[in-house]
Amino acid sequence: MKPKWKILSSEEILKTKLIRFRVDKCELPDGRIMPRYYVLEFPEWANVVPVTEEGKIVLVEQYRHAIGEWHLEIPGGTTDHGEDTKRAALRELVEETGYAPEDIRLVGIHAPNPAMQNNRMHTYIAYNCKKIQEPTPDEFEDLRVVTVTVPELIDKIFKGEINHSIVIASILYALPALGFHLPRP
């Protein structure tokens, strides 16, 4: 096993309901000292690739203020206070789209930005989704529900219409479960 860096000290810079921002002083395995390594602590995230009974993928189009653009994404969000990631994925799916699945399965876990963030993204695929209600997004979410076929989904990635890297990574994990396989080198 490769040795980890040793944290010599850690100082909290900012703490909010959603994030904690800290700076660590670390000793590297060879003895060098990294005087300031900045870390953003986030809760675990969960998202879901929802598949309807007809085989369509349910997406949400929502405004992302940090970049000032609308993005086509899969439903998802952070876990609430230690909430199980599967439960968070189901909650986000119903809240953002109004759809609920017959079955949901974990297809992958990845690190959104391991250079600065400490959390992981848990990606689920939800089968046989049916619309059970109108979406009930969070107070300040601004989104629309869109459905596409799997080939349209893939096409939107290559055309840059889906360009959120976490969403693309999650879709990559889901493709085999959707019957699509990328060639392996």
Buried (B, 14 or more C-beta within 10 A) or exposed (E): EEEEEEBEEEEEEEEEEEBBBBBBBBEEEEEEEEEEBEBBBBBBBBBBBBBBEEEBBBBBBBEEEEEEEEBBBBBBBBBEEEBEBBEBBBBBBBBBBBBBBEEBEBBBEBEBEEEEBBBBBBBBBBBBBEBEEEBEBEEEBEBEBBBBEBEBBBEBBEEEBBBBEBBEBBBBBBBEBBEBEEEEE
